[in-house]
Amino acid sequence: MKHKLSKAVPILAVLAALAALMVCSGRALEAAKYGLRLCAGVIAPSLLPFFVLSSMLALLGLPRYLGRLAAPVMSRLFSVSGAGATAFLLGITGGYPLGAAVTAELCRRQEISRGEGERLLAFCSNSGPAFIVGAAGVGVFGSSAAGLLLYGVHILAAALVGVLLSGGGQNTGRSAPPVSCSVSLAEALAQSVKEAVFSTLTVCGFVVFFCCVTGILDALGIFSALSGSLAAALHLPLGGTRSLLTGLLELGSGIGSMNGLPLTPGNLALAAFLLGWGGLSVFCQTLAVLSGSGLRARLYLPGRLLHGLLSAALALLAGSVLL
């Protein structure tokens, strides 16, 4: 009976979603258009070049060289080998889910062990400076300085998550010997562009889908009811709780819904939390780029939640001092 129920529940859930889509087709269409604009205007232009270049760097052997230089620091702070420095650096510059994609590629090429890769996933998949400064700082608060503050908080929180989840010890994973570089620049470019286009389209597909989910929930009045209840229970502004619920599902929509909120320590903390958490959409994007790597996402969601909470605390503290 339990086995039959476990099979029936997902089917019923999808059928309910399909019915909601037909009932709220107009709102879903508008949400999908918004998601496509977000992909065309922000996500694809910012992610695609980073996907291409990061894949090229991996194919041309940067993790091997950087690994030797960064090994002492990475091992002492995060209990991973030096090759993980590539995932961390590209993760804080390229945006979601580039850090996860780089980690998966390192694992596929056997430059890190599976245990290292799963720890790296917890703190190396982060939002990039283009989105944080442009969309959150300037777009929401009308201030590039606020965006830079959020970006600094984001990086610091990521590093703290890595330290807290490292177990306090040095790297004990047994990485396989580094794979020697055997591709030319032209071959690396061709392969990287092919993989980057597929990865970018996958990311954009999840963004559009979750925008539709958000639009349908909004049209059905579910978001309004939850926002009102949460605002009353926590004594928070209705706009803030709505942004929080939206951002739990999809980061771009959550940050976008904060547009017009005043620059206060509380709102700065809310934006920092959403940027650190990333949303369920980013989680699905991460699962997609991990395909074929053998990596499990067992530390990913705990790492994202911890990152969000630490980011919010740091932003609240910085905002209280500076604003």
C-alpha atoms as one frame of an Amber mdcrd trajectory, in Angstrom:
protein
   0.000   0.000   0.000   2.791   2.405   0.937   4.646   1.580  -2.298   1.546
   2.311  -4.401   0.975   5.569  -2.519   4.588   6.674  -3.088   4.033   6.228
  -6.821   0.598   7.851  -6.872   1.507  11.032  -4.957   3.980  12.419  -7.548
   1.530  11.672 -10.377  -1.315  13.395  -8.532   0.922  16.364  -7.760   1.858
  16.790 -11.433  -1.802  16.424 -12.481  -2.762  19.111  -9.943  -0.010  21.347
 -11.323  -1.276  20.770 -14.867  -4.817  21.670 -13.817  -3.555  24.835 -12.092
  -1.610  25.725 -15.237  -4.764  25.460 -17.359  -6.818  27.478 -14.891  -4.156
  30.189 -14.532  -2.750  30.048 -18.059  -2.752  33.827 -18.475  -0.714  34.479
 -15.320   1.589  31.548 -16.146   2.225  33.031 -19.598   3.160  36.403 -18.134
   5.439  34.713 -15.585   7.114  32.706 -18.340   7.702  35.897 -20.342   9.279
  37.478 -17.270  11.514  34.426 -16.848  12.591  34.596 -20.497  13.398  38.300
 -20.148  15.426  37.503 -17.037  17.320  34.787 -18.905  17.945  36.946 -21.970
  18.861  40.084 -20.054  20.837  38.770 -17.080  21.374  35.034 -16.791  22.514
  33.951 -20.264  24.832  36.953 -20.882  26.461  36.611 -17.472  26.688  32.813
 -17.295  27.562  31.685 -20.830  31.010  33.373 -21.066  31.923  32.081 -17.595
  30.772  28.565 -18.470  32.921  28.605 -21.622  36.036  30.008 -19.973  35.799
  27.859 -16.837  35.483  24.701 -18.934  38.455  25.765 -21.042  40.556  26.390
 -17.942  39.702  22.920 -16.638  40.549  21.282 -19.965  43.817  23.216 -20.265
  44.962  22.170 -16.792  44.537  25.211 -14.513  43.281  23.100 -11.555  46.501
  21.116 -11.651  48.719  24.221 -11.497  46.526  26.145  -9.076  46.234  23.045
  -6.927  49.931  23.026  -6.143  49.897  26.695  -5.143  46.681  26.674  -3.115
  46.980  23.233  -1.528  48.203  24.395   1.935  45.477  27.050   2.323  42.634
  24.913   0.937  43.624  21.947   3.061  43.972  23.926   6.274  40.790  25.990
   5.894  38.394  23.719   4.021  39.877  20.198   4.224  40.046  19.854   0.445
  42.940  19.655  -1.990  44.315  22.662  -3.848  42.389  21.892  -7.042  39.255
  22.974  -5.180  40.542  26.560  -5.279  39.438  26.673  -8.930  35.842  25.855
  -7.973  35.875  28.420  -5.161  37.332  31.268  -7.242  35.131  30.657 -10.272
  32.126  30.071  -8.017  32.346  33.541  -6.451  32.880  35.272  -9.794  30.623
  33.412 -12.231  27.325  33.001 -10.371  24.973  30.064  -9.838  25.502  27.223
 -10.704  29.018  27.685 -12.110  30.796  26.612  -8.909  28.846  23.347  -8.894
  29.577  22.802 -12.593  33.318  23.314 -12.048  33.265  20.969  -9.038  31.479
  18.309 -11.088  34.011  18.676 -13.918  36.936  18.322 -11.495  35.359  15.149
 -10.146  34.734  13.727 -13.629  38.386  14.389 -14.510  39.414  12.721 -11.225
  41.298  15.777  -9.967  39.353  15.693  -6.683  37.758  12.867  -4.734  34.001
  12.489  -4.340  34.203  13.453  -0.650  36.050  16.667  -1.522  33.563  17.441
  -4.253  30.579  17.083  -1.936  32.179  19.427   0.600  33.018  21.927  -2.152
  29.388  21.948  -3.293  28.364  23.305   0.104  30.286  26.573  -0.309  31.598
  26.922  -3.879  28.288  27.458  -5.719  27.510  31.125  -5.196  25.892  34.157
  -6.752  28.132  36.273  -8.955  29.088  39.960  -8.735  27.129  40.922 -11.857
  23.838  39.777 -10.356  24.534  40.909  -6.782  25.757  44.398  -7.670  23.542
  44.920 -10.710  20.241  43.277  -9.759  20.344  43.480  -5.952  22.418  46.599
  -5.341  21.462  48.947  -8.175  18.197  47.267  -9.229  16.631  46.991  -5.764
  18.293  49.652  -3.644  19.573  52.006  -6.355  23.075  51.804  -4.879  26.182
  50.100  -6.244  27.754  50.528  -2.792  24.975  48.389  -1.290  25.633  45.802
  -3.989  29.351  45.727  -3.216  28.551  45.344   0.484  26.242  42.414  -0.297
  28.919  40.838  -2.495  31.561  41.133   0.231  29.165  39.615   2.767  28.368
  36.823   0.289  32.036  35.873  -0.168  32.795  35.999   3.559  29.761  33.843
   4.375  30.801  31.297   1.724  34.258  31.015   3.257  32.768  30.628   6.746
  30.479  27.831   5.521  33.507  26.055   4.066  35.369  26.319   7.362  32.383
  25.216   9.472  31.673  22.166   7.299  35.301  21.137   6.990  35.294  19.285
  10.315  38.323  21.234  11.492  40.788  18.774  10.010  43.048  18.734   7.010
  42.252  17.019   3.748  42.174  13.272   4.106  40.513  12.475   0.784  42.511
  10.345  -1.614  42.430  12.199  -4.895  43.352  10.364  -8.041  46.509  11.487
  -9.867  45.920  14.624 -11.938  44.977  14.034 -15.547  47.508  15.516 -17.947
  46.323  18.109 -20.449  46.174  16.682 -23.949  43.887  19.109 -25.798  44.760
  22.114 -27.904  43.296  25.579 -27.413  40.998  25.135 -30.428  39.737  21.771
 -29.173  39.167  23.162 -25.694  37.190  26.110 -27.132  34.980  23.918 -29.305
  34.171  21.463 -26.525  33.636  24.234 -23.960  31.209  26.213 -26.117  29.165
  23.083 -26.818  28.929  22.195 -23.115  28.348  25.811 -22.036  25.392  26.314
 -24.392  23.723  23.148 -23.082  24.343  24.131 -19.450  23.042  27.683 -19.984
  19.872  26.454 -21.689  19.293  24.014 -18.831  19.656  26.789 -16.263  17.295
  29.057 -18.201  14.753  26.249 -18.482  14.616  25.882 -14.705  14.360  29.655
 -14.233  11.364  29.913 -16.589   9.682  26.881 -15.010   9.993  28.200 -11.459
   8.815  31.643 -12.572   5.683  29.905 -13.866   5.257  28.075 -10.556   5.543
  31.359  -8.687   3.046  33.028 -11.016   0.507  30.211 -10.599   0.805  30.228
  -6.800   0.315  33.977  -6.881  -2.731  33.708  -9.144  -4.317  31.101  -6.868
  -3.903  33.413  -3.888  -1.586  30.992  -2.082   1.314  33.439  -1.930  -0.907
  36.247  -0.679  -2.347  34.090   2.114   1.054  32.767   3.192   2.627  36.221
   3.050  -0.114  37.705   5.190   0.070  34.913   7.770   3.858  35.086   7.950
   3.840  38.869   8.228   1.332  38.742  11.078   3.147  35.971  12.931   6.612
  37.525  12.663   5.522  41.194  12.713   7.277  41.807   9.387   6.270  44.021
   6.442   4.036  42.267   3.923   6.386  43.132   1.036   9.324  41.533   2.819
   7.547  38.255   3.546   6.323  38.068  -0.050   9.875  38.524  -1.331  11.093
  35.872   1.094   8.550  33.285  -0.066   9.236  34.081  -3.722  12.997  33.897
  -3.234  12.755  30.528  -1.515  11.592  29.191  -4.883  13.424  31.352  -7.444
  16.207  33.823  -6.709  15.694  36.236  -9.606  11.993  36.658  -8.900  12.617
  37.031  -5.178  15.206  39.773  -5.614  13.097  41.410  -8.319  10.071  41.557
  -6.017  12.131  43.607  -3.546  12.377  46.450  -6.044  11.378  49.693  -4.371
  11.989  48.574  -0.788  14.022  51.139   1.194  17.671  50.546   1.994  17.450
  49.464   5.639  19.488  46.924   7.617  16.504  44.546   7.630  15.964  44.699
   3.874  19.704  44.367   3.290  19.678  41.222   5.464  16.704  39.832   3.517
  18.501  40.334   0.197  21.650  38.737   1.628  19.690  35.708   2.811  18.034
  35.198  -0.583  21.375  35.522  -2.377  22.970  32.996  -0.036  20.085  30.518
  -0.153  19.751  30.646  -3.938  16.292  29.071  -4.170  14.948  25.675  -5.184
  15.439  26.648  -8.820  19.212  26.857  -8.303  19.113  23.525  -6.456  17.518
  21.893  -9.512  20.081  23.594 -11.770  22.820  22.173  -9.564  21.401  18.653
  -9.800  21.411  19.035 -13.590  25.093  20.034 -13.823  26.099  17.219 -11.413
  24.791  14.587 -13.830  27.418  11.950 -14.542  29.857  13.178 -11.880  28.896
  10.715  -9.128  28.503  13.609  -6.657  25.643  13.642  -4.169  24.021  16.885
  -3.016  23.802  15.765   0.626  25.628  18.866   1.926  24.307  21.288  -0.659
  21.019  22.373   0.940  22.457  22.537   4.495  25.318  24.591   3.089  22.964
  26.956   1.270  20.767  27.457   4.339  23.812  28.116   6.514  25.180  30.495
   3.888  21.886  32.391   3.806  21.679  32.718   7.595  25.312  33.812   7.945
  24.897  36.304   5.090  21.799  37.779   6.698  23.525  38.136  10.078  26.606
  39.775   8.542  24.494  42.113   6.384  22.326  43.103   9.350  25.432  43.877
  11.391  27.099  45.840   8.584  23.882  47.687   7.773  23.331  48.661  11.409
  26.818  50.154  11.538  26.951  51.829   8.128  23.361  52.973   7.452
